[in-house]
Every structure is written in structure tokens, then in C-alpha cells.
Amino acid sequence: MSIGLEAVKRIESGGLILNPMSEIKPERINWLWKDMIAKRKLHVFAGDSGIGKTLILTSLSAIVSRGGIFPGCISPCEAGVVMFLSGEDGMGDTIVPRLMASGANMDRVIALNPMVEGELFDLSQNLDALEDQIHQHGNISLLIIDPVTAFCGGGFDNDSVTSVRSITTRLGDLAERTGTAVIALQHLTKSTQNRMKNRVLGSGAWVHGPRIVLGAIRDNENGSLFGKIKANITDTNGVYRFHLEVRKIDCDGDFIEAHYVEWEEPHRPHDSLNDYEEGVDVPTRGEAGEKAYDLLRRILADGERHKRQDIFDFCLAEGGISASTISRAAVQLRVVIRRTKETPSYTEWMLPQSVHTRA
């Protein structure tokens, strides 16, 4: 029996809903950052170890929170609220200082507690409650999950297409229903393959499911680069150079140092991050780097503050490790930096609480 569309606009049967395409209006994509971050869409962001992935996320959060100007843009973005779910870095000693150093409007950034009734937030169990909170607040422009695999639940298999597809589908639906841009942080493997989309840790569904996959890599000639690995709703053009800087921020009358991202000009709007794959230096710490990483972690494992110069002197004496190698290890360990008020003042290092408890 034929169905007359003039008489029947919508059919519901057995839980299935069918709508004639003529009843669905075309919509423009609502961009937070033109051609880079879209509202109502899931984005996966993957980057090299130690390159500053969380710092990029705090920089993007700061721009959205204050209605700032994204790299390569000439007009301010729409100011909105950012919700931040972090599973590795402490909010007080790491995320908040980095947001402040990035110039965030702190009233417009919300920390989502990673614990729910004594259990770690689970994307397979707690998304409905999160969606209710987003709807109640009414102005969440960006949701960041750092890293996404920390919140996928005990039965999750990162190498399973089915497991990953379930998470990406649920996050995509959340973004669509709430109008929020969702960025889920993933990691790149140390594989010798140059194709970045093949280096995203786990199942290929992390790349195939989202509409945009963002990436950060370190190129041999061009330094640290941010752009798109894959895109279905726009092209993959747009490469933005950046480096990490340190800024002093006020901490209850004391001053501590916090890292932030400095975006470099000129930007490369017509380049694709994939154009730089041949020049990617797949990160390995090497023998000296591994030694520095392990030694620094042992020194700071007590959770106390240590004078940076004492650390440099000790590492040089014990293992012949240079200050620059130790400093690179400090970035990888997300060391918290604090400048004392003494005269003359000096720099202290300590591990963030989240790393210290795993040391």
C-alpha cells in the first residue's frame, strides 16, 4: 500500500519514527571556531605526548569563556560557558592556574567533579544526568573531556570498535541534543607510521565516528602545530603554530608560575595538518629522556615542593643529565611551577596531586 505524504507526515511503529525529508529543514552549521570547532558536534583531539594537549584545551576554553578571538580569526567568538571534566590533572594546582594564565573568564568555566557517589564518572552510565545539568544551565558552549578513556567505565575496551562506537555515538547524541560542542581528548601512539589518523590510540572508530578530529604534532622544521586530522563537515585546512610560555599568576597573595599556549603568527589557513606528516618527529624520550623522566618522578614522588636548581644539580651529579633534558621531562610530568616570595626568589617544582598519587 502506498503512503501519501500529504496525508501522513509522521509514522511511529514499534519504537521507530519515520519523517518525510520534506519536513526536515536544512540547517547551517553553528561554528564556535569557524571550520574548526562546531556546536552540536563531537570532536576528538589527539596529540603527541608532552606537546601540551591540555594547555591547548585550556587556551580554547579561555577564548570561549571571554568571547575572545581564535587564531586566524578577526572577530570575537560568541562568549559562552565551558564545562571541564579532567581525569588526570588536579583542578586547583593545574587546570585553574593554566586557565588563569590563558586569560579565562573564570566565572564562565565550570569544573565537573569526576566522582559520582564515590565512583568515577562513567560516560556509559552518567550521560543522562550530565545532559540534564547542561539543559538546566542553558549556556554551555563547550564540553571538554580530558582524557575520554578515563571515563569510559570498567568494561570498556579501547581497541573494540563496538565499545568505542558506543561512546562516540552517545557523545555525538549529547552534543546534538544540547547544542554543545564536545571535545574528547585522546592520545597518539608512538608508532613509526606517519599517518596521524592511524596513530590515534585504540580502535579506528575514534577517527571514523566524530565529524572532526583535531590534532597536535611536533614537526621537525615548523615546531608545534595544531590543526585537523580529519573532517566530514568542512575541509582539513587550517594549521596554527604554537609554543608554550610561562606566566605568573596571583594565588592568594602569592605568585605561582603556570604554563599557557602562545599562538604564533602567521597562521596557515590553506595548509592541512596532514601536509606535515612526513616531517613529524614521532616522540620517543630516548635513553637520556627516559632516565630524566624516571629520576625526576622519584625526586618529586613525596608530593613536596623542591627547589628547581637543587633538582638540576642533583640530576647532573647523579646521572649527568642536563637542565634542558630535565625541563622537558618536567613538561611531560605536568610539573607544577611556583615562584617563592623570598628575596631573592627562586623556583620550586612539585607534582600535581593526580600524578603524585600514581607515582
C-alpha positions in Angstrom: 0.0 0.0 0.0 1.4 3.4 -1.0 1.7 6.2 1.6 0.5 9.6 0.7 2.9 12.2 2.2 0.2 14.8 2.2 -1.9 12.7 4.5 0.8 11.1 6.6 3.6 13.3 7.9 5.0 11.0 10.6 4.9 7.3 11.2 5.6 5.6 14.6 5.7 1.8 14.8 7.5 -0.4 17.2 9.5 2.5 18.6 10.7 3.5 15.1 9.9 7.1 13.9 9.9 7.9 10.2 9.8 11.5 9.0 9.5 12.6 5.3 12.7 14.5 4.3 10.4 17.3 3.1 9.5 18.0 6.7 13.2 18.4 7.8 14.6 21.9 7.3 18.2 22.4 6.2 20.4 24.0 8.9 23.7 25.9 8.9 26.5 24.5 11.0 26.9 26.7 14.1 30.6 27.3 14.5 32.4 28.2 17.7 35.6 28.5 15.8 35.0 28.7 12.0 35.7 25.4 10.3 37.5 24.1 13.5 35.0 23.6 16.4 31.3 23.2 15.8 28.4 23.4 18.2 26.2 20.2 18.3 29.2 18.1 17.1 31.6 15.7 18.7 35.3 16.3 18.2 38.2 14.0 19.1 41.5 15.7 19.8 44.7 13.6 19.7 48.3 14.8 20.1 51.9 13.8 20.8 53.0 13.2 24.3 54.3 16.3 26.1 53.2 18.7 23.4 50.7 20.5 25.6 47.3 19.0 24.7 45.6 20.1 27.9 47.2 23.5 27.6 45.6 23.8 24.1 42.3 22.8 25.7 42.6 25.4 28.5 43.6 28.0 25.8 40.4 27.2 23.8 38.3 27.3 26.9 39.7 30.7 27.9 38.9 32.1 24.4 35.3 30.8 24.6 34.8 32.0 28.2 35.8 35.6 27.4 34.4 35.8 23.9 37.9 36.1 22.5 39.4 35.8 19.1 40.5 32.4 17.9 43.8 32.1 15.9 43.3 33.1 12.3 40.0 34.9 13.0 39.4 38.7 13.0 36.1 38.8 15.0 35.4 37.7 18.6 33.6 34.4 19.1 30.3 34.2 21.0 31.1 34.2 24.7 29.9 31.0 26.4 30.3 28.7 29.4 32.8 25.9 29.3 32.4 22.6 31.3 35.7 20.9 32.0 35.9 17.2 33.1 39.5 16.2 33.9 40.7 12.8 34.9 44.5 13.3 35.1 45.2 16.8 36.2 44.2 18.4 39.5 41.8 21.4 39.1 43.3 23.6 41.8 47.0 23.0 41.1 47.0 22.6 37.3 43.8 23.4 35.4 42.8 26.6 37.2 46.3 28.2 37.1 46.5 27.3 33.3 43.1 28.8 32.7 44.1 32.0 34.6 47.4 32.2 32.6 45.4 31.8 29.4 43.1 34.8 30.4 39.9 32.9 31.0 36.8 34.4 32.5 36.8 32.1 35.5 33.1 32.6 36.2 32.3 31.0 32.8 34.3 27.8 33.3 32.7 25.0 35.3 34.6 22.1 36.8 32.6 18.9 36.5 33.5 16.7 39.5 35.0 13.4 38.2 33.5 11.4 41.1 29.8 10.5 41.2 28.6 8.9 44.5 32.1 7.6 45.2 32.6 6.2 41.7 34.5 7.7 38.7 32.2 9.5 36.2 31.1 6.9 33.6 30.1 8.0 30.1 28.1 4.8 29.7 26.1 5.5 32.9 26.1 9.2 33.8 25.4 11.0 30.5 21.7 11.4 31.1 22.4 13.3 34.4 25.1 15.4 32.6 22.7 16.2 29.8 20.1 17.4 32.4 22.7 19.6 34.0 23.7 21.1 30.6 20.0 21.8 29.8 19.4 23.4 33.3 22.4 25.7 32.9 21.3 26.7 29.4 24.5 28.2 28.1 27.2 25.5 27.9 29.0 26.2 24.6 31.9 23.7 25.1 32.3 20.4 27.0 35.8 19.1 27.4 36.6 15.5 28.5 40.3 15.1 29.3 41.1 12.3 28.6 38.0 10.5 27.3 39.3 7.0 28.1 39.4 7.8 31.8 35.6 7.9 31.9 34.5 5.0 29.7 33.8 2.6 32.5 35.4 -0.7 33.7 34.1 -2.9 30.9 35.3 -0.5 28.1 37.7 -1.9 25.5 39.6 0.9 23.8 40.5 -1.5 20.9 37.0 -2.6 20.3 35.0 -1.0 17.5 31.8 -1.7 19.3 32.9 -0.2 22.6 34.4 2.9 21.0 31.4 3.4 18.7 29.0 3.2 21.6 30.9 6.0 23.4 31.3 8.3 20.3 27.6 7.8 19.3 26.4 8.7 22.8 28.7 11.8 23.0 27.6 12.8 19.5 23.9 12.5 20.5 24.6 14.5 23.7 26.2 17.3 21.6 23.3 17.3 19.1 20.6 17.4 21.8 22.2 20.1 23.9 23.7 22.3 21.2 27.1 21.9 22.9 30.5 21.4 21.2 32.2 18.4 22.7 35.9 17.8 22.6 37.1 14.4 23.8 40.9 14.1 24.3 42.7 11.0 23.1 46.4 10.2 22.6 48.7 9.3 19.7 50.7 6.2 19.9 54.5 6.2 19.3 54.0 4.1 16.2 56.5 4.7 13.4 53.6 5.3 11.0 53.5 8.9 9.7 49.7 9.0 9.1 48.3 10.6 12.2 44.8 9.1 11.8 46.5 5.7 12.2 48.3 6.7 15.3 45.2 7.6 17.4 45.3 5.2 20.3 42.8 2.4 20.2 40.1 1.5 17.7 39.8 3.4 14.4 36.2 4.3 15.5 37.8 7.2 17.4 38.6 8.7 14.0 35.6 7.4 11.9 32.8 8.4 14.4 33.4 12.1 15.1 32.8 14.7 12.4 36.1 16.5 13.2 39.3 15.0 14.5 41.8 17.6 15.8 45.5 17.0 16.2 48.6 18.5 17.6 52.0 17.4 16.4 55.7 18.4 16.5 57.2 18.9 13.1 60.9 18.8 12.6 61.1 22.1 10.8 58.0 24.0 11.8 57.7 23.3 15.6 54.4 22.5 17.3 51.3 22.6 15.1 47.6 22.4 15.7 45.0 21.5 13.1 42.6 18.9 11.8 43.5 15.2 11.1 40.1 14.5 9.6 36.8 16.4 8.9 33.5 15.5 7.3 31.6 18.8 7.7 34.4 21.1 6.4 37.8 20.7 4.8 41.0 19.9 6.7 42.7 23.2 6.0 43.9 25.4 8.8 47.3 24.9 10.6 48.2 27.0 13.7 51.7 27.2 15.2 52.1 27.5 18.9 54.6 27.3 21.7 54.4 27.1 25.5 55.1 30.1 27.7 55.0 30.6 31.5 53.2 33.4 33.3 53.0 34.4 36.9 49.5 34.4 38.4 48.3 35.5 41.8 47.5 32.7 44.3 46.0 34.3 47.4 48.7 37.0 47.5 51.4 34.5 46.5 52.7 34.2 42.9 53.0 30.9 41.1 54.1 30.2 37.5 51.7 28.5 35.1 52.1 27.4 31.5 49.9 28.6 28.7 49.8 28.4 24.9 51.1 31.3 22.8 49.7 31.1 19.3 52.2 32.2 16.7 51.7 34.1 13.5 51.5 33.9 10.6 48.8 31.2 10.6 48.5 28.9 7.7 44.8 28.8 6.7 45.4 27.0 3.4 47.6 24.2 4.8 46.4 20.9 6.2 48.0 19.2 9.2 48.2 16.1 7.0 50.7 18.1 4.8 53.2 17.9 7.6 53.0 14.1 8.2 56.3 13.4 6.5 58.1 15.8 8.9 56.6 14.5 12.1 59.1 13.5 14.7 57.4 10.6 16.4 58.1 11.3 20.1 60.5 9.0 22.0 62.3 10.1 25.1 65.4 8.2 24.3 67.8 6.9 26.9 68.6 10.2 28.5 65.0 11.3 28.4 63.7 8.1 30.0 66.4 8.4 32.7 65.4 12.1 33.4 61.7 11.2 33.5 62.2 8.4 36.0 64.7 10.3 38.1 62.5 13.4 38.3 59.4 11.4 39.1 61.3 9.7 42.0 62.5 13.1 43.4 59.0 14.6 43.3 57.1 11.5 44.4 56.9 12.7 48.0 54.4 15.4 46.9 56.5 18.2 48.4 58.0 21.3 46.7 61.6 21.1 45.6 63.9 23.9 44.6 64.4 23.6 40.8 68.1 24.4 41.0 68.7 21.7 43.5 67.0 19.2 41.2 69.2 20.4 38.3 72.3 20.0 40.4 71.3 16.6 41.7 70.4 15.2 38.3 73.7 16.4 36.8 75.7 14.9 39.6 73.9 11.6 39.8 73.3 10.9 36.1 74.9 13.5 34.0 71.5 14.8 32.9 71.3 18.3 31.6 68.9 21.0 32.8 67.2 21.1 29.4 66.5 17.4 29.4 65.1 17.6 33.0 62.9 20.6 31.9 61.5 18.5 29.0 60.7 15.7 31.5 59.0 18.3 33.7 56.6 19.2 30.9 55.8 15.5 30.3 55.1 15.1 34.1 53.0 18.3 34.1 55.1 19.6 37.0 53.6 22.5 38.9 55.8 25.5 39.0 55.8 28.0 41.8 57.9 31.2 42.4 58.7 31.9 46.0 58.2 35.3 47.7 61.7 35.3 49.3 64.3 37.8 48.3 65.9 36.7 46.1 63.1 34.5 45.0 63.6 31.0 43.4 61.5 28.5 41.5 60.0 25.4 43.1 58.7 22.2 41.4 56.2 19.7 42.6 54.0 17.0 41.0 50.3 17.7 40.7 48.2 15.7 43.1 46.8 13.4 40.4 50.2 12.4 39.2 51.7 12.2 42.8 49.1 9.7 43.8 50.1 7.4 40.9 53.8 7.8 41.4 
